[in-house]
Amino acid sequence: METNTTETNNIKFRDFDLKPEIQAAVQEAGFVEPSPVQKEAIPLILEGNDVIAQAQTGTGKTAAFGLPMMSMMEGNGEVEGLVIVPTRELAMQVSDELFRFGKNAGLKTATVYGGTPYGKQIDRIKQASIVVATPGRLQDLLKSGKIKINPKFVVLDEADEMLDMGFLDEIKNIFTYLPKERQTLMFSATMPPAIRKLAEDILKDPKRVSITKKESTNTSILQYYYVVPEYEKDDALIRLIDYKNPTKSIVFCRTKKDVDRLASHMTAQGFKVSSLHGDMEQKQRETTIKGFKKPHGIEMLIATDVAARGLDVNDVTHVFNYALPFDSESYVHRIGRTGRGGKTGEAITLVSPNELRTIKRIEKDVGTKMISDVIPTRIEVQNSRANELVNKIANTKITPEAIELVKTLQHDLDIVTIAHLLASMIQSDNAVKGKDNIGLGLEEIELLIERAMQNRGNDRGRGGPRRRNGGRGNSRNRSSYGGNRGRGRDSRNGGQGSKHK
């Protein structure tokens, strides 16, 4: 049986027969209308069927299998769900999202992948209701007898990717350690013969779901990414805001804790900031959104993904992804907060070196191309501010009060000294602080991408190579990516310079 995606168009999440704790988590996440794969798969899974679903990454697959699976769990202190994924990065993303959905029901997750000590992972498995694992490490734990699990639900996510990476034998072997009586769910972007054969071996009379439409991003949004080590992200965000000079922006974080910390930090730097996340009371959230919508209200909203859905503000000039979203669908929703009402916008993503494969996956999933760029240097920003200041001064109307002030100053100073002193006062207010160089250069990024793609079969996920020679010099050359993209444009707020003191 294959479901038709043109039906059930008006279904909302509240219409699904999910238990109250899971429904509460869905509402907290700000989800209202399910994606096509969620509409089709969730009812079939809740009915107890094995399911084989063809859907692209970024279509909401984690919620499609996670919500019904957790809704049927008993929370008995044992591992009830097992999710097998191809990479460490995806394991962490899936685990984080499942934790969000299951925390109200007391369901804990454990993430299992290579390159980390066995002991800690085994301890976490003993406390978990759901294990999210890569095939290599999971097979090691099962074969060695270090763990014994009897999950009621088993999910193969990105099944075609796992086969492409050479994990077919590991997957087959893993299933010899799992109980015969189970509900098995398989999600795959493509359905080559090897996937169909595997499905025949491990699924029982599966229901089929096929979602082939991919969600695309708004073409009026320029999309950039910058490769920045985690410890430099705060500096990078401030430097980019100084350079891009947004009038109204949203900065997306993954967790409430990150939102609160970053909001405090940016407030201390002199920005007009407010935060938005699921733990806030509804009245607080409404007040924050109202303040953000005002023409001269909040300049910057720092938020979790709760703000990516249903937030309608037409004058957001920039969206910053301080942390990568959980999936490609969330990326599309996040950046869709800019470029609205027929206007253009910019989406800027900060990527740590070991996340380059993830950013390339998002590009592929949503059918877009992001521009790799380099964080501008302090001098570049300072020069840009100086040019804006010159233009602003040249276009400023001379007032009678200013004439009188200059006459007063001329009693003690010559006109050239007066000009120098006034310019110095203005420039001191517009000084750009921070390190000269932040983040990686383009040559380093290209090298990291090349090595990441070469290592796509390595499920240990140890990240990229170390930076060489301090990461500077010629590696900052932007010419291979079309030169100084976005440079030298008129300031959106009249060139008022750096907002932080």
TORKOLVO-521262 format. One record per residue (C-alpha): residue in one letter; x, y, z. Coordinates in steps of 0.02 Angstrom, whole numbers, plus 50000, padded with zeros to 5 digits. Last residue first. Layout:
N
AXYZ
...
This chain:
501
K515405249651151
H514305239451038
K513275247150900
S514685249350776
G514355262450646
Q512875273650619
G512995271350432
G511235276950388
N510355261850457
R510395250250307
S512195254650265
D512485256850080
R513395242250001
G515295241150003
R515445222450012
G514055209949976
R515215198449883
N517025203849891
G517685192849753
G516695179749658
Y517095164349759
S518835161149691
S519255179449723
R518985178749911
N520825177449962
R520895174250150
S521985158750123
N523365170250061
G523955173950237
R522925166850378
G522485150450462
G523745151650602
N525055143250496
R523975127950470
R522285124050544
R521985106550604
P521105094150494
G519255090650504
G518075081850623
R518255065250714
G516655057850645
R516925039450685
D515795033650545
N517155034750413
G516415031650242
R516215050250205
N518095052550234
Q518475058950059
M516995070950076
A517695077950238
R519445079150165
E518865089550016
I517755100550125
L519185103750246
L520365108450105
E519085120350031
I518825128350201
E520695130450228
E520865138750057
L519395150050098
G520095156450263
L519535150750435
G518755160650578
I519185177550653
N520595189550610
D521025206550685
K520345202050857
G518985212450937
K518405230350933
V517765241150792
A517825259650833
N516245269350790
D516135280150946
S517995283950933
Q517725288550750
I516465302250793
M517575310350923
S519095309250809
A518135317550668
L517635331850784
L519435334250840
H520125333950663
A518825346450601
I519195358250747
T521065356750714
V520785361550532
I519685376350580
D520945384250698
L520645383150885
D520365394951033
H519035407550976
Q518655395950831
L517725384050948
T516345396850974
K516165399750787
V516075380850760
L514655379450886
E513715393950806
I513795385550636
A513205369050710
E511695377650789
P511255385650623
T511155368150545
I512195360950403
K511275346850312
T512185330250312
N512585322150144
A514475324050151
I514495318550333
K513515302750292
N514605298450144
V516195300650246
L515465290050387
E514995276050268
N516765275850200
A517475275650377
R516325261450427
S516935251050281
N518725254950327
Q518425249250507
V517575233450447
E519035229150335
I520275233550474
R519405221850597
T519505207850470
P517975201750377
I517425183850417
V517775173750260
D516475167550136
S515725151450070
I514185155649967
M512735143749991
K511975134249847
T510185127749859
G509235111949819
V508515109549993
D509305092550024
K510925095549929
E511335111850017
I510845104150184
R512025089450152
K513425101550111
I513125110450276
T513175093750367
R514795088450284
L515555104950339
E515065102250521
N516785096750584
P517535113850547
S516205123350646
V514895132050541
L514155149350568
T512685152050450
I512155168550373
A510475170950287
E510275187350195
G508695195950138
T507805203049987
K506065210649996
G504465204449911
G503515203450075
R504795191850153
G506655189850118
T506965185450300
R506015173350416
G506205160050280
I507985157550340
R507345148050491
H505995137850404
V507195131650269
Y508515127250400
S507205118150503
E506805107350352
S508655103650331
D508805095950503
F509255099650684
P509785117450645
L511605122950636
A512135134650775
Y512305153650768
N511175153050616
F511005171550580
V509475178550489
H509635195850413
T508505209850348
V506955205950452
D505705218950388
N504185208150351
V503915200150521
D502835184450522
L503355171750654
G502305156050623
R503735143850628
A505555148950643
A505295156650816
V505105139750903
D506745135350820
T507675143150966
A507845161950977
I508915177350989
L507915192250924
M508925207450875
E508425225550847
I507005226350975
G505925241750947
H506105255650820
P504895249150687
K503915238250812
K503865219950759
F505165214650888
G504175222451030
K502615212950976
I503625196750966
T504285199451142
T502575203551214
E501815188151131
R503205177051200
Q502985183851375
K501105180951367
Q501385163051308
E502525159651455
M504335156451407
D505055138851409
G504845137151220
H506095150351171
L506225168851126
S507575181151180
S507705200151169
V509135211151114
K509475229651090
F511365228051067
G512625236351184
Q513935222651203
A513195217551371
T511545214351282
M512475202951161
H513195192551304
S511545191251399
A510635185951240
L512015173351202
R511855164951372
D509955164551371
V509865157751193
D511215144651225
K510275138251378
K508635137951281
T509445126551153
R509835125950968
C510235144150932
F509505155550797
V509935174050783
I508535184650710
S508905201750635
K508205219250616
T509155234350547
P510635223750496
N512365231850489
K513215218550382
Y514945223150447
D514605226150632
I513375211650632
L514715200750552
R516005205750683
I514775202750825
L514345185350762
A516165180850732
D516685186150907
D515315175350984
K515765160750869
E517625160850907
Y517655146651036
E516625135550921
P517885136650779
V517245146750630
V516855141850452
Y515745155250376
Y514175151550276
Y513205162850159
Q511435162550087
L510705176949988
I508815176350005
S507725181649857
T507765163749790
N506715157749937
T507245140249987
S506635123749916
E505615109749993
K505805093449900
K504305084349827
T504575065549820
I503615059449971
S503255040949957
V502485031250100
R502355012250101
K501525000950227
P502624986350273
D502074968050272
K503464963250393
L505114972550379
I506894965550400
D507244954850246
E506054962950121
A506694980050172
L508484974450140
K507994968949964
R507134985649930
I508664995049994
A509834984749882
P508694987549732
P508825006649746
M507465016049842
T508035033949866
A507885046550008
S507715032650137
F506705029850295
M506435012350366
L505315008350514
T505284991850607
Q504024987050741
R504694972650844
E504444954250879
K506004945850812
P507084953750947
L508734961650895
Y510454953350895
T510304946250717
F509744963650663
I511474970650701
N512274958350579
K511194964150435
I511614982150475
E513474978550488
D513464969450320
L512564983950234
F513704997350308
G514685001850152
M514485020750153
D513265020050008
L512255007350109
M512165019250256
E511665033650141
D510275023050067
A509575019450241
E509515037750292
D508625032550453
L508395014250497
V507185013850644
V506894999850769
F505434999850892
K505094986851027
P506924987251077
N507694972251165
I509444977651214
K510984968351271
I512574978551293
K514424974451316
G514124957551234
S515604960051118
K514514957650965
L513204970151026
L514424984051073
D515454982050914
Q513894981850805
L513294998050884
R515005006150857
G515005002350671
P513165005250634
T512985023050703
A511825024350852
V510305033150925
V509725023751081
I508015027451153
S507345023951329
A509025027651408
Q509785024751581
K510775008951539
I511235016551370
R512045031151460
D513185019751561
I513665010251403
Q514115026451315
K515205032251459
G516125015651466
Y516435013551279
P517545028951265
T517295039951111
G517915038050931
G516425028250867
Y514595032250892
V513195029751018
T511995043451074
A510865039851223
T509115046751239
K507995049251391
L506095047951396
G505315056451548
A503685060251456
N504015078951457
K505785075451394
G505215065451243
F505045078251103
R506595088251148
F507585072251179
L507075065851008
E507755081850930
D509425080651020
S509615062250978
V509245065350794
Q510535079250784
M511865069550879
A511625054050772
L511645064750615
E513355071550660
R514025054350707
T513525047350539
P512475033850454
V510955032550570
I510195018250670
V508755022550788
L508345010250928
G506805012051038
E506225003251196
V507855003351294
E507324999651473
G506745010751616
N504895006851592
G504455022651496
E502955014151416
M503285019351238
M501835021751116
S501945040751108
M503825039351091
M503665029450929
P502265040750864
L503315056550889
G504995049550835
F504545041950667
A503835057250579
A504715069050701
T506395063050636
K505775062650457
G505365081250447
T505635084150261
G507445089450280
T508205073350219
Q507205067450070
A505775055250085
Q505445037150037
A504585028750183
I504545010250227
V503355007050371
D503034992450489
N501284994850553
G500744997250734
E499255008750703
L500275023150776
I501555020050638
L500245021750501
P499525037550580
I501265045550592
A501855041050416
E500675050650302
K500505067450388
Q502305066950446
V502945063650269
P501895078250205
S502475090550340
P501405092550494
E500445108550533
V500625116550705
F502395114450771
G502945127950893
A504185116950986
E503155119251143
Q501625113251049
V502525097350996
A503165094851173
A501395096351242
Q500775083751114
I502115071651174
E501585073351356
P499745071851308
K499885055251214
L499835056451026
D498235052150932
F498575064350790
D497325078550763
R498335090550872
F499735089550744
K498585097350615
I497785088750466
N497105099850327
N497985091450181
T497375073950223
E497525068450040
T498735074549906
T500135063949980
N499355047649921
T499855032750025
E500665017249953
M500005000050000
